[in-house]
Amino acid sequence: MLASEMRTKGEVELQGRLAELRTKVARLTMARNASRLDKPTELRRARRELARLLTVLGEKTRRAAQEIV
């Protein structure tokens, strides 16, 4: 998912996706450590999407904090 798409989603939906991605990254990491990962690039894509999602959530949090002040 692109960052621009993430910015249009609600925070609840992004939190749900965050939980999914964390589970996926953990599963792929365990598979890589057991030498059973068919597509190594899948782990990289999942980690990058997780980082992108955390960045967007941080932006939303900072923006909300600025509006309060």
Rosetta constraint file for C-alpha pairs under 8 A:
AtomPair CA 1 CA 5 HARMONIC 6.52 0.50
AtomPair CA 1 CA 6 HARMONIC 6.96 0.50
AtomPair CA 1 CA 49 HARMONIC 7.00 0.50
AtomPair CA 2 CA 6 HARMONIC 6.38 0.50
AtomPair CA 3 CA 7 HARMONIC 6.21 0.50
AtomPair CA 3 CA 52 HARMONIC 6.42 0.50
AtomPair CA 3 CA 53 HARMONIC 7.27 0.50
AtomPair CA 3 CA 56 HARMONIC 6.95 0.50
AtomPair CA 4 CA 8 HARMONIC 6.83 0.50
AtomPair CA 5 CA 9 HARMONIC 6.85 0.50
AtomPair CA 6 CA 14 HARMONIC 7.30 0.50
AtomPair CA 6 CA 53 HARMONIC 7.08 0.50
AtomPair CA 6 CA 56 HARMONIC 6.94 0.50
AtomPair CA 7 CA 56 HARMONIC 6.47 0.50
AtomPair CA 9 CA 13 HARMONIC 6.52 0.50
AtomPair CA 9 CA 14 HARMONIC 6.72 0.50
AtomPair CA 10 CA 14 HARMONIC 6.33 0.50
AtomPair CA 11 CA 15 HARMONIC 6.10 0.50
AtomPair CA 11 CA 57 HARMONIC 7.37 0.50
AtomPair CA 12 CA 16 HARMONIC 6.37 0.50
AtomPair CA 13 CA 17 HARMONIC 6.35 0.50
AtomPair CA 14 CA 18 HARMONIC 6.05 0.50
AtomPair CA 14 CA 53 HARMONIC 7.37 0.50
AtomPair CA 14 CA 57 HARMONIC 7.55 0.50
AtomPair CA 15 CA 19 HARMONIC 6.44 0.50
AtomPair CA 16 CA 20 HARMONIC 6.47 0.50
AtomPair CA 17 CA 21 HARMONIC 6.13 0.50
AtomPair CA 18 CA 22 HARMONIC 6.16 0.50
AtomPair CA 18 CA 50 HARMONIC 6.82 0.50
AtomPair CA 18 CA 53 HARMONIC 7.01 0.50
AtomPair CA 18 CA 54 HARMONIC 7.80 0.50
AtomPair CA 19 CA 23 HARMONIC 6.31 0.50
AtomPair CA 20 CA 24 HARMONIC 6.19 0.50
AtomPair CA 21 CA 25 HARMONIC 6.03 0.50
AtomPair CA 21 CA 46 HARMONIC 6.67 0.50
AtomPair CA 21 CA 47 HARMONIC 7.98 0.50
AtomPair CA 21 CA 49 HARMONIC 7.86 0.50
AtomPair CA 21 CA 50 HARMONIC 6.08 0.50
AtomPair CA 22 CA 26 HARMONIC 6.17 0.50
AtomPair CA 22 CA 50 HARMONIC 7.25 0.50
AtomPair CA 23 CA 27 HARMONIC 6.14 0.50
AtomPair CA 24 CA 28 HARMONIC 6.09 0.50
AtomPair CA 24 CA 46 HARMONIC 7.27 0.50
AtomPair CA 25 CA 29 HARMONIC 5.96 0.50
AtomPair CA 25 CA 43 HARMONIC 6.41 0.50
AtomPair CA 25 CA 46 HARMONIC 6.16 0.50
AtomPair CA 25 CA 47 HARMONIC 6.46 0.50
AtomPair CA 26 CA 30 HARMONIC 6.25 0.50
AtomPair CA 27 CA 31 HARMONIC 6.27 0.50
AtomPair CA 28 CA 32 HARMONIC 6.08 0.50
AtomPair CA 28 CA 37 HARMONIC 7.13 0.50
AtomPair CA 28 CA 42 HARMONIC 7.99 0.50
AtomPair CA 28 CA 43 HARMONIC 5.91 0.50
AtomPair CA 29 CA 33 HARMONIC 6.20 0.50
AtomPair CA 29 CA 43 HARMONIC 7.16 0.50
AtomPair CA 30 CA 34 HARMONIC 6.25 0.50
AtomPair CA 31 CA 35 HARMONIC 6.20 0.50
AtomPair CA 31 CA 36 HARMONIC 5.18 0.50
AtomPair CA 31 CA 37 HARMONIC 5.37 0.50
AtomPair CA 32 CA 36 HARMONIC 5.81 0.50
AtomPair CA 32 CA 37 HARMONIC 5.00 0.50
AtomPair CA 32 CA 40 HARMONIC 7.65 0.50
AtomPair CA 39 CA 43 HARMONIC 7.73 0.50
AtomPair CA 40 CA 44 HARMONIC 7.10 0.50
AtomPair CA 41 CA 45 HARMONIC 6.18 0.50
AtomPair CA 42 CA 46 HARMONIC 6.18 0.50
AtomPair CA 43 CA 47 HARMONIC 6.16 0.50
AtomPair CA 44 CA 48 HARMONIC 6.16 0.50
AtomPair CA 45 CA 49 HARMONIC 6.13 0.50
AtomPair CA 46 CA 50 HARMONIC 6.10 0.50
AtomPair CA 47 CA 51 HARMONIC 6.21 0.50
AtomPair CA 48 CA 52 HARMONIC 6.11 0.50
AtomPair CA 49 CA 53 HARMONIC 6.05 0.50
AtomPair CA 50 CA 54 HARMONIC 6.20 0.50
AtomPair CA 51 CA 55 HARMONIC 6.18 0.50
AtomPair CA 52 CA 56 HARMONIC 6.33 0.50
AtomPair CA 53 CA 57 HARMONIC 6.17 0.50
AtomPair CA 54 CA 58 HARMONIC 6.08 0.50
AtomPair CA 55 CA 59 HARMONIC 6.23 0.50
AtomPair CA 56 CA 60 HARMONIC 6.25 0.50
AtomPair CA 57 CA 61 HARMONIC 6.19 0.50
AtomPair CA 58 CA 62 HARMONIC 6.14 0.50
AtomPair CA 59 CA 63 HARMONIC 6.04 0.50
AtomPair CA 60 CA 64 HARMONIC 6.11 0.50
AtomPair CA 61 CA 65 HARMONIC 6.18 0.50
AtomPair CA 62 CA 66 HARMONIC 6.20 0.50
AtomPair CA 63 CA 67 HARMONIC 6.37 0.50
AtomPair CA 64 CA 68 HARMONIC 6.48 0.50
AtomPair CA 65 CA 69 HARMONIC 6.57 0.50
